[in-house]
């Protein structure tokens, strides 16, 4: 292997642990959270992080939109998994506390944390970690999702994935949901009573200015982005636990993330609910490319590239 090839191999952004960037040399940390406890339809999202990381080994590091090899300029560290249910059940409250503690540590170390799941309930722990790290500093959670996830409890649990955005609101963190197209009566009433600025999927389909409206609805400069992959249309990412028709397209999603990271200050993000389908690698590869492109947008916005 020549020296140039060796250098490029040593900067592999995701997969090979022996070739991974060290934590101290990385601006971005990818945190796998293979947690699954309350899946209500198709199970398997606890295997999502490993599938996404494996698919990432097939990415071209050169980003054709940004015109550079993002991973080499940014530094990406793959952390050890937390809240791993693949070897057995974990108490939900303990899992959220473990996630929050690790995210808080990484944020206080100055890292841009990207958590990959795993069921969407994880986001409650991730946002709690950012809340701990930032104290009273305000930020908004921007939610790309098919579902409202605003129930107070579901199937006897307040930690159900259908309740995660309700838990975020209880942290006194405002939310802006985007792409929503499936809610219950309880959620509809909460959205109305709390005047939650929701960008509905049917509006996105008809309004060319929906991104302007979404960004204008965000009340703070700092934002945390949570992406439930069922927020994208099932033709883009079919491997999710609770698929819904009519979601965001690939380029719609990228345009929104780019503008969000450019016009606001992104402090972190997560990508949730990837549910691998045996024999079909397209969903995890698309999810990996979405993560890598988001890293590129953050790098461009922060002047890292």
TORKOL-4160 file (C-alpha; in steps of 0.2 Angstrom, whole numbers, padded with zeros to 4 digits, m for minus):
305
<pt num="1" X="0000" Y="0000" Z="0000"/>
<pt num="2" X="0007" Y="0017" Z="m0005"/>
<pt num="3" X="0008" Y="0031" Z="0008"/>
<pt num="4" X="m0007" Y="0040" Z="0000"/>
<pt num="5" X="m0018" Y="0025" Z="0000"/>
<pt num="6" X="m0013" Y="0022" Z="0018"/>
<pt num="7" X="m0017" Y="0039" Z="0023"/>
<pt num="8" X="m0035" Y="0038" Z="0015"/>
<pt num="9" X="m0038" Y="0021" Z="0024"/>
<pt num="10" X="m0033" Y="0028" Z="0040"/>
<pt num="11" X="m0047" Y="0041" Z="0038"/>
<pt num="12" X="m0061" Y="0029" Z="0035"/>
<pt num="13" X="m0075" Y="0039" Z="0042"/>
<pt num="14" X="m0087" Y="0025" Z="0049"/>
<pt num="15" X="m0083" Y="0007" Z="0049"/>
<pt num="16" X="m0066" Y="m0001" Z="0053"/>
<pt num="17" X="m0063" Y="0002" Z="0071"/>
<pt num="18" X="m0044" Y="0000" Z="0068"/>
<pt num="19" X="m0044" Y="0014" Z="0055"/>
<pt num="20" X="m0056" Y="0025" Z="0065"/>
<pt num="21" X="m0052" Y="0043" Z="0069"/>
<pt num="22" X="m0048" Y="0045" Z="0088"/>
<pt num="23" X="m0060" Y="0054" Z="0098"/>
<pt num="24" X="m0048" Y="0069" Z="0102"/>
<pt num="25" X="m0045" Y="0071" Z="0083"/>
<pt num="26" X="m0063" Y="0071" Z="0078"/>
<pt num="27" X="m0076" Y="0085" Z="0077"/>
<pt num="28" X="m0090" Y="0073" Z="0074"/>
<pt num="29" X="m0095" Y="0057" Z="0085"/>
<pt num="30" X="m0106" Y="0044" Z="0078"/>
<pt num="31" X="m0115" Y="0036" Z="0093"/>
<pt num="32" X="m0123" Y="0019" Z="0090"/>
<pt num="33" X="m0139" Y="0016" Z="0101"/>
<pt num="34" X="m0145" Y="m0002" Z="0097"/>
<pt num="35" X="m0160" Y="0000" Z="0108"/>
<pt num="36" X="m0177" Y="m0008" Z="0105"/>
<pt num="37" X="m0190" Y="m0011" Z="0118"/>
<pt num="38" X="m0207" Y="m0004" Z="0112"/>
<pt num="39" X="m0208" Y="m0008" Z="0094"/>
<pt num="40" X="m0227" Y="m0009" Z="0089"/>
<pt num="41" X="m0226" Y="m0015" Z="0071"/>
<pt num="42" X="m0211" Y="m0022" Z="0062"/>
<pt num="43" X="m0197" Y="m0027" Z="0074"/>
<pt num="44" X="m0178" Y="m0026" Z="0071"/>
<pt num="45" X="m0172" Y="m0008" Z="0073"/>
<pt num="46" X="m0160" Y="m0013" Z="0086"/>
<pt num="47" X="m0150" Y="m0020" Z="0072"/>
<pt num="48" X="m0151" Y="m0003" Z="0062"/>
<pt num="49" X="m0135" Y="0005" Z="0069"/>
<pt num="50" X="m0124" Y="m0010" Z="0064"/>
<pt num="51" X="m0132" Y="m0011" Z="0047"/>
<pt num="52" X="m0129" Y="0008" Z="0044"/>
<pt num="53" X="m0111" Y="0007" Z="0049"/>
<pt num="54" X="m0108" Y="m0008" Z="0038"/>
<pt num="55" X="m0116" Y="0001" Z="0023"/>
<pt num="56" X="m0105" Y="0016" Z="0027"/>
<pt num="57" X="m0090" Y="0006" Z="0021"/>
<pt num="58" X="m0097" Y="0007" Z="0003"/>
<pt num="59" X="m0098" Y="0026" Z="0003"/>
<pt num="60" X="m0087" Y="0037" Z="m0008"/>
<pt num="61" X="m0079" Y="0049" Z="0003"/>
<pt num="62" X="m0079" Y="0063" Z="m0010"/>
<pt num="63" X="m0096" Y="0073" Z="m0009"/>
<pt num="64" X="m0101" Y="0078" Z="m0027"/>
<pt num="65" X="m0112" Y="0092" Z="m0020"/>
<pt num="66" X="m0099" Y="0099" Z="m0008"/>
<pt num="67" X="m0084" Y="0096" Z="m0019"/>
<pt num="68" X="m0072" Y="0088" Z="m0006"/>
<pt num="69" X="m0069" Y="0072" Z="0004"/>
<pt num="70" X="m0079" Y="0077" Z="0019"/>
<pt num="71" X="m0073" Y="0064" Z="0031"/>
<pt num="72" X="m0054" Y="0068" Z="0029"/>
<pt num="73" X="m0057" Y="0086" Z="0033"/>
<pt num="74" X="m0069" Y="0084" Z="0048"/>
<pt num="75" X="m0063" Y="0069" Z="0058"/>
<pt num="76" X="m0077" Y="0056" Z="0062"/>
<pt num="77" X="m0076" Y="0045" Z="0077"/>
<pt num="78" X="m0087" Y="0030" Z="0080"/>
<pt num="79" X="m0091" Y="0028" Z="0098"/>
<pt num="80" X="m0095" Y="0012" Z="0107"/>
<pt num="81" X="m0113" Y="0007" Z="0108"/>
<pt num="82" X="m0124" Y="0012" Z="0122"/>
<pt num="83" X="m0141" Y="0006" Z="0128"/>
<pt num="84" X="m0138" Y="m0010" Z="0118"/>
<pt num="85" X="m0154" Y="m0022" Z="0119"/>
<pt num="86" X="m0147" Y="m0035" Z="0107"/>
<pt num="87" X="m0141" Y="m0045" Z="0122"/>
<pt num="88" X="m0156" Y="m0043" Z="0133"/>
<pt num="89" X="m0169" Y="m0031" Z="0139"/>
<pt num="90" X="m0164" Y="m0015" Z="0148"/>
<pt num="91" X="m0175" Y="m0004" Z="0160"/>
<pt num="92" X="m0181" Y="0010" Z="0149"/>
<pt num="93" X="m0177" Y="0024" Z="0162"/>
<pt num="94" X="m0160" Y="0017" Z="0165"/>
<pt num="95" X="m0157" Y="0016" Z="0146"/>
<pt num="96" X="m0162" Y="0035" Z="0144"/>
<pt num="97" X="m0151" Y="0040" Z="0158"/>
<pt num="98" X="m0136" Y="0030" Z="0150"/>
<pt num="99" X="m0139" Y="0039" Z="0134"/>
<pt num="100" X="m0141" Y="0056" Z="0142"/>
<pt num="101" X="m0125" Y="0054" Z="0152"/>
<pt num="102" X="m0114" Y="0049" Z="0136"/>
<pt num="103" X="m0121" Y="0062" Z="0125"/>
<pt num="104" X="m0118" Y="0075" Z="0139"/>
<pt num="105" X="m0100" Y="0070" Z="0140"/>
<pt num="106" X="m0097" Y="0071" Z="0122"/>
<pt num="107" X="m0106" Y="0088" Z="0120"/>
<pt num="108" X="m0096" Y="0095" Z="0134"/>
<pt num="109" X="m0080" Y="0089" Z="0125"/>
<pt num="110" X="m0086" Y="0100" Z="0110"/>
<pt num="111" X="m0092" Y="0086" Z="0099"/>
<pt num="112" X="m0106" Y="0086" Z="0086"/>
<pt num="113" X="m0115" Y="0070" Z="0091"/>
<pt num="114" X="m0125" Y="0060" Z="0079"/>
<pt num="115" X="m0134" Y="0046" Z="0087"/>
<pt num="116" X="m0140" Y="0032" Z="0076"/>
<pt num="117" X="m0154" Y="0020" Z="0082"/>
<pt num="118" X="m0163" Y="0010" Z="0087"/>
<pt num="119" X="m0181" Y="0015" Z="0091"/>
<pt num="120" X="m0186" Y="0034" Z="0092"/>
<pt num="121" X="m0188" Y="0033" Z="0111"/>
<pt num="122" X="m0169" Y="0035" Z="0111"/>
<pt num="123" X="m0171" Y="0054" Z="0106"/>
<pt num="124" X="m0178" Y="0057" Z="0123"/>
<pt num="125" X="m0161" Y="0052" Z="0131"/>
<pt num="126" X="m0151" Y="0061" Z="0118"/>
<pt num="127" X="m0160" Y="0078" Z="0120"/>
<pt num="128" X="m0159" Y="0076" Z="0139"/>
<pt num="129" X="m0140" Y="0074" Z="0137"/>
<pt num="130" X="m0140" Y="0090" Z="0127"/>
<pt num="131" X="m0151" Y="0099" Z="0139"/>
<pt num="132" X="m0138" Y="0094" Z="0153"/>
<pt num="133" X="m0123" Y="0100" Z="0143"/>
<pt num="134" X="m0131" Y="0116" Z="0138"/>
<pt num="135" X="m0140" Y="0121" Z="0154"/>
<pt num="136" X="m0152" Y="0135" Z="0151"/>
<pt num="137" X="m0146" Y="0139" Z="0134"/>
<pt num="138" X="m0161" Y="0138" Z="0122"/>
<pt num="139" X="m0162" Y="0126" Z="0108"/>
<pt num="140" X="m0176" Y="0118" Z="0097"/>
<pt num="141" X="m0179" Y="0100" Z="0092"/>
<pt num="142" X="m0183" Y="0099" Z="0073"/>
<pt num="143" X="m0192" Y="0083" Z="0070"/>
<pt num="144" X="m0193" Y="0075" Z="0053"/>
<pt num="145" X="m0206" Y="0061" Z="0055"/>
<pt num="146" X="m0222" Y="0053" Z="0049"/>
<pt num="147" X="m0229" Y="0052" Z="0066"/>
<pt num="148" X="m0232" Y="0065" Z="0079"/>
<pt num="149" X="m0225" Y="0054" Z="0094"/>
<pt num="150" X="m0234" Y="0066" Z="0106"/>
<pt num="151" X="m0244" Y="0053" Z="0116"/>
<pt num="152" X="m0242" Y="0054" Z="0135"/>
<pt num="153" X="m0241" Y="0036" Z="0136"/>
<pt num="154" X="m0244" Y="0021" Z="0124"/>
<pt num="155" X="m0246" Y="0002" Z="0128"/>
<pt num="156" X="m0243" Y="0006" Z="0146"/>
<pt num="157" X="m0227" Y="0015" Z="0144"/>
<pt num="158" X="m0222" Y="0034" Z="0144"/>
<pt num="159" X="m0205" Y="0028" Z="0136"/>
<pt num="160" X="m0214" Y="0021" Z="0121"/>
<pt num="161" X="m0207" Y="0027" Z="0104"/>
<pt num="162" X="m0224" Y="0035" Z="0101"/>
<pt num="163" X="m0222" Y="0047" Z="0116"/>
<pt num="164" X="m0204" Y="0053" Z="0113"/>
<pt num="165" X="m0209" Y="0071" Z="0107"/>
<pt num="166" X="m0220" Y="0073" Z="0123"/>
<pt num="167" X="m0205" Y="0069" Z="0133"/>
<pt num="168" X="m0195" Y="0082" Z="0124"/>
<pt num="169" X="m0208" Y="0095" Z="0127"/>
<pt num="170" X="m0207" Y="0091" Z="0146"/>
<pt num="171" X="m0188" Y="0096" Z="0145"/>
<pt num="172" X="m0195" Y="0113" Z="0141"/>
<pt num="173" X="m0187" Y="0111" Z="0123"/>
<pt num="174" X="m0199" Y="0118" Z="0109"/>
<pt num="175" X="m0202" Y="0107" Z="0094"/>
<pt num="176" X="m0205" Y="0110" Z="0076"/>
<pt num="177" X="m0212" Y="0094" Z="0068"/>
<pt num="178" X="m0210" Y="0092" Z="0049"/>
<pt num="179" X="m0218" Y="0079" Z="0037"/>
<pt num="180" X="m0231" Y="0073" Z="0049"/>
<pt num="181" X="m0245" Y="0063" Z="0042"/>
<pt num="182" X="m0251" Y="0051" Z="0055"/>
<pt num="183" X="m0257" Y="0056" Z="0073"/>
<pt num="184" X="m0271" Y="0052" Z="0085"/>
<pt num="185" X="m0285" Y="0063" Z="0093"/>
<pt num="186" X="m0274" Y="0066" Z="0108"/>
<pt num="187" X="m0260" Y="0072" Z="0098"/>
<pt num="188" X="m0271" Y="0083" Z="0087"/>
<pt num="189" X="m0278" Y="0092" Z="0102"/>
<pt num="190" X="m0261" Y="0094" Z="0110"/>
<pt num="191" X="m0254" Y="0102" Z="0094"/>
<pt num="192" X="m0269" Y="0113" Z="0093"/>
<pt num="193" X="m0268" Y="0118" Z="0112"/>
<pt num="194" X="m0250" Y="0120" Z="0113"/>
<pt num="195" X="m0249" Y="0129" Z="0096"/>
<pt num="196" X="m0235" Y="0117" Z="0090"/>
<pt num="197" X="m0230" Y="0124" Z="0073"/>
<pt num="198" X="m0232" Y="0108" Z="0063"/>
<pt num="199" X="m0227" Y="0107" Z="0044"/>
<pt num="200" X="m0239" Y="0093" Z="0038"/>
<pt num="201" X="m0234" Y="0082" Z="0024"/>
<pt num="202" X="m0249" Y="0086" Z="0013"/>
<pt num="203" X="m0244" Y="0105" Z="0014"/>
<pt num="204" X="m0226" Y="0100" Z="0009"/>
<pt num="205" X="m0233" Y="0092" Z="m0006"/>
<pt num="206" X="m0242" Y="0108" Z="m0012"/>
<pt num="207" X="m0232" Y="0122" Z="m0005"/>
<pt num="208" X="m0215" Y="0126" Z="m0014"/>
<pt num="209" X="m0211" Y="0138" Z="0001"/>
<pt num="210" X="m0213" Y="0125" Z="0015"/>
<pt num="211" X="m0194" Y="0126" Z="0020"/>
<pt num="212" X="m0196" Y="0144" Z="0022"/>
<pt num="213" X="m0211" Y="0142" Z="0034"/>
<pt num="214" X="m0202" Y="0128" Z="0043"/>
<pt num="215" X="m0187" Y="0138" Z="0047"/>
<pt num="216" X="m0197" Y="0153" Z="0051"/>
<pt num="217" X="m0206" Y="0143" Z="0064"/>
<pt num="218" X="m0190" Y="0139" Z="0074"/>
<pt num="219" X="m0189" Y="0150" Z="0089"/>
<pt num="220" X="m0171" Y="0148" Z="0093"/>
<pt num="221" X="m0154" Y="0150" Z="0084"/>
<pt num="222" X="m0148" Y="0133" Z="0090"/>
<pt num="223" X="m0157" Y="0117" Z="0084"/>
<pt num="224" X="m0156" Y="0098" Z="0086"/>
<pt num="225" X="m0162" Y="0088" Z="0072"/>
<pt num="226" X="m0170" Y="0071" Z="0075"/>
<pt num="227" X="m0174" Y="0061" Z="0059"/>
<pt num="228" X="m0186" Y="0046" Z="0061"/>
<pt num="229" X="m0183" Y="0038" Z="0044"/>
<pt num="230" X="m0201" Y="0035" Z="0041"/>
<pt num="231" X="m0202" Y="0054" Z="0039"/>
<pt num="232" X="m0195" Y="0050" Z="0021"/>
<pt num="233" X="m0206" Y="0042" Z="0009"/>
<pt num="234" X="m0206" Y="0023" Z="0009"/>
<pt num="235" X="m0199" Y="0023" Z="m0009"/>
<pt num="236" X="m0183" Y="0032" Z="m0002"/>
<pt num="237" X="m0181" Y="0021" Z="0013"/>
<pt num="238" X="m0192" Y="0006" Z="0015"/>
<pt num="239" X="m0183" Y="m0002" Z="0029"/>
<pt num="240" X="m0193" Y="0006" Z="0044"/>
<pt num="241" X="m0204" Y="m0001" Z="0058"/>
<pt num="242" X="m0219" Y="0009" Z="0054"/>
<pt num="243" X="m0220" Y="0015" Z="0036"/>
<pt num="244" X="m0232" Y="0028" Z="0030"/>
<pt num="245" X="m0234" Y="0034" Z="0012"/>
<pt num="246" X="m0232" Y="0052" Z="0006"/>
<pt num="247" X="m0216" Y="0057" Z="0015"/>
<pt num="248" X="m0201" Y="0068" Z="0010"/>
<pt num="249" X="m0191" Y="0064" Z="m0006"/>
<pt num="250" X="m0173" Y="0062" Z="m0006"/>
<pt num="251" X="m0169" Y="0079" Z="m0012"/>
<pt num="252" X="m0182" Y="0088" Z="m0002"/>
<pt num="253" X="m0174" Y="0080" Z="0013"/>
<pt num="254" X="m0157" Y="0086" Z="0008"/>
<pt num="255" X="m0163" Y="0104" Z="0004"/>
<pt num="256" X="m0171" Y="0105" Z="0021"/>
<pt num="257" X="m0156" Y="0099" Z="0031"/>
<pt num="258" X="m0144" Y="0110" Z="0021"/>
<pt num="259" X="m0154" Y="0126" Z="0024"/>
<pt num="260" X="m0158" Y="0121" Z="0042"/>
<pt num="261" X="m0139" Y="0119" Z="0045"/>
<pt num="262" X="m0134" Y="0134" Z="0036"/>
<pt num="263" X="m0147" Y="0146" Z="0043"/>
<pt num="264" X="m0147" Y="0140" Z="0060"/>
<pt num="265" X="m0134" Y="0133" Z="0072"/>
<pt num="266" X="m0135" Y="0114" Z="0073"/>
<pt num="267" X="m0129" Y="0107" Z="0089"/>
<pt num="268" X="m0132" Y="0088" Z="0085"/>
<pt num="269" X="m0144" Y="0076" Z="0077"/>
<pt num="270" X="m0150" Y="0058" Z="0077"/>
<pt num="271" X="m0156" Y="0046" Z="0064"/>
<pt num="272" X="m0169" Y="0033" Z="0070"/>
<pt num="273" X="m0179" Y="0018" Z="0066"/>
<pt num="274" X="m0169" Y="0010" Z="0053"/>
<pt num="275" X="m0176" Y="m0008" Z="0052"/>
<pt num="276" X="m0165" Y="m0019" Z="0040"/>
<pt num="277" X="m0174" Y="m0030" Z="0028"/>
<pt num="278" X="m0165" Y="m0046" Z="0024"/>
<pt num="279" X="m0157" Y="m0046" Z="0007"/>
<pt num="280" X="m0160" Y="m0028" Z="0004"/>
<pt num="281" X="m0146" Y="m0016" Z="0008"/>
<pt num="282" X="m0153" Y="0000" Z="0000"/>
<pt num="283" X="m0162" Y="0007" Z="0016"/>
<pt num="284" X="m0146" Y="0006" Z="0026"/>
<pt num="285" X="m0135" Y="0013" Z="0012"/>
<pt num="286" X="m0147" Y="0027" Z="0010"/>
<pt num="287" X="m0147" Y="0031" Z="0028"/>
<pt num="288" X="m0128" Y="0031" Z="0029"/>
<pt num="289" X="m0127" Y="0043" Z="0014"/>
<pt num="290" X="m0140" Y="0054" Z="0023"/>
<pt num="291" X="m0129" Y="0054" Z="0039"/>
<pt num="292" X="m0113" Y="0058" Z="0028"/>
<pt num="293" X="m0121" Y="0072" Z="0019"/>
<pt num="294" X="m0128" Y="0080" Z="0035"/>
<pt num="295" X="m0110" Y="0080" Z="0041"/>
<pt num="296" X="m0105" Y="0088" Z="0026"/>
<pt num="297" X="m0118" Y="0102" Z="0028"/>
<pt num="298" X="m0113" Y="0105" Z="0046"/>
<pt num="299" X="m0094" Y="0106" Z="0040"/>
<pt num="300" X="m0098" Y="0118" Z="0027"/>
<pt num="301" X="m0109" Y="0129" Z="0038"/>
<pt num="302" X="m0096" Y="0129" Z="0052"/>
<pt num="303" X="m0081" Y="0132" Z="0041"/>
<pt num="304" X="m0073" Y="0115" Z="0043"/>
<pt num="305" X="m0072" Y="0113" Z="0024"/>
